Amino acid sequence: MEFRVTARDGGCAARCGEMGLPHGTVRTPAFAPVATRGAVKGITSEQLLACGAEFLLANAYHLEISPGAEAVAALGGLHRFMAWDRPILTDSGGYQVFSLSELRKVTDDGVEFRSPLDGAPMFLGPREATRIQNLLGADIAMAFDECPPCPCSREVAAGAVERTLRWARVCRDVHGRPEQALFGIVQGGVNEDLRARCAEELVRIGFDGYAIGGVSVGEAEELRDHAVRTAAPLLPADRPRYLMGVGFPPDLLKAIGEGMDLFDCVAPTRMGRNATAFTPDGRLRLRNSSRRADPRPIEEGCDCLACRLYSRACLNHMFRCREMLGPILVSIHNIRFYARMMTQAREAVRAGRFTAFRETFVSRYLARKEDGPCSTH
């Protein structure tokens, strides 16, 4: 992997870069739609490219459960399997340590899971997670980590940091695919000193890039922002910085201002499947009765498939009668909205006006309150 910073904004830590990977270059800041099991739900590769997606995120844990990393490797690797010839990042399964807490047991060697499909036992540790990702062949693999819940005691958070660092060293040692970048993940919960220790030790171990994990797991917004502000300056300036699982527009722009480069989240597609579109004026709920006779597109001037061809009224009808095209179209719009937002952020950084851009964007976005709760993972 090659990474170079191409522009900086003198008024904040925001930056633009280019991340060269075996399957192409990702321009940063960049957002990855989530293809957990090898597909972005309901969206084809051609549609993702038309939306401007720079790279995708898939999940090694779920792909190992089905169809299995060996099977994917035998079929030519994850890019061929997914019919996506652009960069892919695979999460190691560390987030499932948090999200599947009722189906797992954490030990110092790894995690014993029960399959959410059939209850079959599965052990995942740093060696296993790295081997699975080597077999899948994504451009970027993530070190296996422990993501603690929030709230949790300092003792629990400290234990997760120590396991994360221990496992990170193992992942670094056994990583067997030189062309595949390996990223370490900063944990520490809401504890500033634990975040700092984890970041500094990961840098000493040495990785191709660094992620901030364990956020958007229940903590207050100000605590999440503090975790990012604590860790980001401690990560090498010549390596990409990845904020995991944070995905609403104001939060992304805030993180870009702190110097973060890469993002992923299910929000665009999960919200799309639930009849909610992202627009410059905030979220638009397409199931509302006020949309039934609305002839306008989701967003005036948007060049996505949904906005070029369909009205809000038609989309409202699709959701009301459970026509599967509705969730697909709104997901396409949301992915395009996020890609366009990243392009605008890059342009603002290059022009040295990112702070003004962010303030204007967020002020307009939050002016109309249609937001509701949604998990960002």
C-alpha positions in Angstrom: 0.0 0.0 0.0 1.1 3.5 -0.8 -0.3 6.6 0.9 0.4 10.2 0.3 -1.2 13.4 1.6 -2.0 15.6 -1.3 -3.5 18.6 0.4 -4.0 20.0 3.9 -6.3 22.7 5.3 -4.3 25.2 7.4 -7.3 26.0 9.5 -7.8 22.5 10.9 -6.4 19.0 10.7 -8.4 18.0 7.6 -6.4 16.6 4.7 -6.7 14.9 1.3 -4.8 11.9 0.2 -4.4 9.1 -2.2 -4.2 5.5 -1.0 -2.7 3.2 -3.7 -3.9 -0.4 -3.3 -3.6 -3.5 -5.5 -7.1 -2.9 -6.9 -6.9 0.8 -7.5 -6.5 4.2 -5.8 -8.8 5.5 -3.1 -9.0 9.2 -2.8 -9.4 10.3 0.8 -11.4 11.3 2.7 -13.5 8.3 1.5 -16.5 6.4 2.7 -17.0 2.7 2.3 -20.5 1.2 1.8 -20.9 -2.0 3.9 -21.0 -5.3 2.1 -21.0 -7.5 5.2 -21.5 -10.9 3.6 -20.0 -10.0 0.2 -22.7 -7.8 -1.1 -24.2 -4.3 -0.4 -27.8 -5.3 0.1 -29.7 -5.1 -3.1 -27.1 -3.0 -5.0 -25.0 -4.3 -8.0 -21.3 -3.5 -8.5 -22.2 -1.4 -11.6 -24.6 0.7 -9.5 -22.0 1.1 -6.7 -19.5 2.4 -9.3 -22.1 4.8 -10.7 -22.7 6.1 -7.2 -19.0 6.9 -6.9 -18.1 4.3 -4.2 -14.3 4.3 -3.7 -14.1 1.0 -1.8 -16.2 -1.5 0.1 -16.1 -3.1 3.5 -16.8 -6.8 4.0 -16.7 -8.8 7.2 -14.3 -11.8 7.6 -16.3 -13.3 10.5 -19.5 -13.5 8.5 -17.8 -14.7 5.3 -16.0 -17.5 7.2 -19.4 -18.7 8.5 -20.7 -18.8 4.9 -19.4 -19.7 2.4 -16.0 -20.0 4.2 -12.7 -18.3 3.3 -11.4 -21.5 1.8 -14.3 -21.6 -0.6 -13.9 -17.9 -1.6 -10.2 -18.4 -2.2 -10.9 -21.5 -4.4 -13.3 -19.4 -6.5 -10.6 -16.8 -7.2 -10.7 -14.6 -4.1 -13.1 -12.0 -2.7 -12.9 -9.5 -5.5 -14.0 -12.1 -8.1 -16.5 -13.6 -5.7 -18.1 -10.2 -5.1 -17.8 -9.1 -8.7 -16.0 -5.9 -7.5 -12.6 -5.1 -8.9 -12.0 -2.0 -6.8 -10.4 -2.0 -3.3 -12.0 -3.9 -0.5 -11.3 -3.7 3.3 -12.3 -6.7 5.5 -13.1 -6.2 9.2 -11.6 -9.0 11.2 -14.6 -9.9 13.3 -13.6 -7.8 16.3 -16.9 -5.8 16.2 -18.8 -9.1 16.6 -17.0 -9.6 19.9 -19.2 -6.7 21.0 -22.4 -7.2 18.9 -22.7 -10.9 19.5 -22.0 -10.8 23.2 -24.7 -13.4 23.9 -23.1 -15.9 21.5 -19.4 -15.6 22.6 -16.9 -16.1 25.4 -13.7 -14.0 25.4 -10.4 -15.5 26.5 -6.8 -14.2 26.2 -6.3 -16.5 23.2 -9.4 -15.3 21.3 -13.2 -15.6 21.2 -15.4 -18.7 21.3 -18.5 -18.0 19.2 -21.7 -19.8 18.5 -22.8 -19.3 14.9 -25.9 -17.1 14.6 -27.0 -19.3 11.8 -27.0 -22.8 13.4 -25.3 -22.5 16.8 -22.2 -24.3 15.6 -19.1 -23.5 17.6 -16.4 -21.3 16.1 -13.1 -20.1 17.6 -11.7 -16.8 16.3 -8.4 -15.4 17.5 -5.7 -13.2 15.9 -4.1 -16.2 14.0 -7.5 -17.4 12.7 -8.7 -13.9 11.8 -5.5 -13.1 9.9 -5.5 -16.4 8.1 -9.1 -15.9 7.0 -8.4 -12.4 5.7 -5.3 -13.6 3.9 -7.4 -16.2 2.1 -10.1 -13.7 1.2 -7.5 -11.5 -0.3 -8.9 -8.0 0.4 -6.7 -5.0 -0.2 -6.8 -4.1 3.5 -7.1 -6.5 6.5 -7.8 -5.4 10.0 -6.0 -6.7 13.1 -8.2 -8.7 15.4 -9.3 -6.6 18.4 -11.6 -6.6 21.4 -14.4 -4.0 21.2 -15.7 -3.4 24.7 -19.3 -2.2 25.4 -20.2 1.2 26.6 -20.7 1.8 29.4 -18.1 -0.5 30.9 -15.7 -0.3 33.9 -12.2 1.0 33.5 -11.0 -2.5 34.4 -12.9 -4.0 31.4 -11.7 -1.3 29.1 -8.1 -1.8 30.2 -8.4 -5.6 29.7 -9.7 -5.0 26.2 -6.7 -2.8 25.4 -4.2 -5.3 26.6 -5.8 -8.1 24.6 -6.1 -5.8 21.6 -2.3 -5.1 21.8 -1.4 -8.7 22.4 -3.5 -9.8 19.5 -2.2 -7.0 17.3 1.4 -8.3 17.7 0.3 -11.8 16.7 -1.6 -10.5 13.7 1.5 -8.5 12.6 3.7 -11.6 13.0 1.6 -14.1 11.2 0.3 -11.9 8.4 1.3 -13.8 5.3 0.2 -11.7 2.3 2.7 -8.9 1.6 0.5 -7.1 -0.9 -2.3 -6.9 1.6 -2.2 -3.9 3.9 -2.7 -4.6 7.7 -4.3 -2.0 10.0 -4.1 -1.8 13.7 -7.2 -0.7 15.8 -7.1 1.7 18.7 -9.3 0.7 21.6 -9.7 2.2 25.1 -13.4 3.1 25.5 -13.9 6.6 26.9 -10.6 6.6 28.8 -8.2 9.1 27.4 -5.1 7.5 28.9 -6.1 4.0 27.6 -6.7 5.4 24.1 -3.3 7.1 24.2 -1.5 4.0 25.4 -3.2 1.8 22.8 -2.4 4.3 20.0 1.2 4.7 21.0 1.9 1.0 21.4 0.3 0.2 18.0 2.5 2.7 16.4 5.5 1.0 18.0 4.4 -2.4 16.7 4.1 -0.8 13.2 1.1 -1.1 10.8 0.3 0.1 7.3 -2.6 2.1 8.6 -4.5 2.8 11.9 -8.1 2.7 12.9 -10.0 4.1 15.8 -12.5 1.5 17.0 -14.9 1.0 19.9 -16.9 4.1 19.1 -20.6 4.5 18.4 -21.3 1.6 20.8 -23.5 3.5 23.2 -21.3 6.4 24.4 -22.5 10.0 24.3 -21.5 12.1 21.3 -19.1 14.2 23.2 -17.3 11.1 24.5 -16.9 9.7 21.0 -15.6 13.0 19.8 -13.1 13.1 22.6 -11.9 9.6 21.8 -11.2 10.7 18.2 -9.4 13.9 19.3 -7.3 12.0 21.7 -6.2 9.2 19.3 -6.0 10.9 15.9 -2.9 13.2 16.6 -1.0 10.2 18.0 -1.3 8.3 14.7 1.4 8.7 12.0 0.8 11.5 9.6 2.1 9.4 6.7 -0.4 6.6 7.2 -4.2 6.5 6.6 -6.4 6.9 9.6 -9.7 5.1 9.7 -12.7 5.8 11.9 -14.8 2.7 12.2 -18.6 2.6 12.3 -19.3 6.3 12.5 -21.6 7.3 9.7 -24.0 10.3 10.0 -23.0 13.3 7.9 -22.3 15.8 10.7 -20.2 13.2 12.5 -18.2 12.3 9.4 -17.4 16.0 8.6 -16.4 16.6 12.2 -14.0 13.6 12.1 -12.5 14.8 8.8 -11.7 18.0 10.6 -9.8 16.0 13.2 -7.6 14.4 10.4 -9.4 11.2 9.8 -9.3 9.7 6.2 -11.5 6.6 5.9 -15.0 5.7 7.1 -17.6 3.0 6.9 -21.2 2.6 8.1 -24.4 0.8 7.4 -26.4 4.0 7.8 -26.9 4.9 4.1 -28.2 1.4 3.2 -30.0 0.6 6.4 -31.8 3.9 6.4 -32.5 3.5 2.7 -34.1 0.1 3.3 -36.3 1.8 6.0 -37.6 4.5 3.6 -35.3 7.3 4.9 -33.2 9.4 2.4 -30.3 11.6 3.2 -30.5 15.1 1.7 -28.7 18.4 2.2 -31.7 19.5 4.2 -31.6 16.5 6.5 -33.3 13.2 6.5 -36.4 12.7 4.4 -38.9 10.1 5.5 -40.5 8.7 2.4 -43.3 6.7 4.1 -44.9 9.9 5.5 -48.4 10.6 4.1 -47.2 14.0 2.9 -45.1 12.3 0.2 -48.1 10.5 -1.4 -48.7 13.1 -4.1 -45.2 14.8 -4.1 -43.9 14.9 -7.7 -40.4 16.0 -6.8 -37.4 13.7 -6.7 -35.7 12.9 -3.4 -33.2 15.7 -4.0 -33.3 18.3 -6.7 -30.2 18.2 -8.8 -29.0 14.8 -7.7 -27.8 12.6 -10.5 -28.5 9.2 -9.0 -30.9 6.7 -10.6 -33.6 7.3 -8.0 -33.7 11.1 -8.5 -33.4 11.0 -12.2 -36.4 8.7 -12.8 -38.6 8.5 -9.7 -40.8 10.8 -7.7 -41.2 10.9 -3.9 -44.8 9.9 -4.6 -43.7 6.8 -6.4 -41.2 5.8 -3.8 -43.9 6.3 -1.1 -46.1 3.9 -3.0 -43.3 1.3 -3.3 -42.7 1.3 0.5 -46.4 1.2 1.3 -47.0 -1.8 -0.9 -43.6 -3.4 0.0 -42.3 -3.3 -3.5 -38.6 -4.3 -3.2 -37.4 -1.7 -5.7 -38.1 1.1 -3.2 -35.4 0.1 -0.7 -33.0 -0.4 -3.5 -33.6 3.0 -5.1 -33.3 4.9 -1.8 -30.1 3.0 -0.8 -28.7 4.0 -4.2 -29.5 7.6 -3.5 -28.0 7.5 -0.1 -24.7 6.0 -1.3 -24.5 8.6 -4.0 -25.2 11.4 -1.4 -22.3 10.1 0.8 -19.9 9.9 -2.1 -20.8 13.4 -3.3 -20.3 14.7 0.3 -16.8 13.1 0.3 -16.0 14.8 -3.0 -17.2 18.1 -1.7 -15.1 17.7 1.5 -12.0 16.9 -0.6 -12.6 20.0 -2.8 -13.0 22.2 0.4 -9.8 20.9 1.9 -7.9 21.6 -1.3 -9.3 25.1 -1.4 -8.4 25.7 2.3 -12.0 26.3 3.3 -13.0 23.0 4.9 -14.2 24.6 8.2 -16.5 27.0 6.4 -17.8 24.2 4.2 -18.5 21.9 7.2 -20.3 24.7 9.2 -22.5 25.6 6.2 -23.3 21.9 5.4 -24.1 20.9 9.0 -26.2 24.1 9.6 -28.4 23.4 6.6 -28.5 19.6 7.3 -29.7 20.1 10.9 -32.1 22.9 10.2 -35.0 20.5 9.5 -35.3 17.8 12.2 -36.5 14.5 10.8 -33.8 12.5 12.5 -34.5 9.5 14.7 -32.4 6.9 16.4 -30.4 4.5 14.2 -27.5 2.2 14.9 -24.5 3.4 12.9 -22.9 -0.1 12.7 
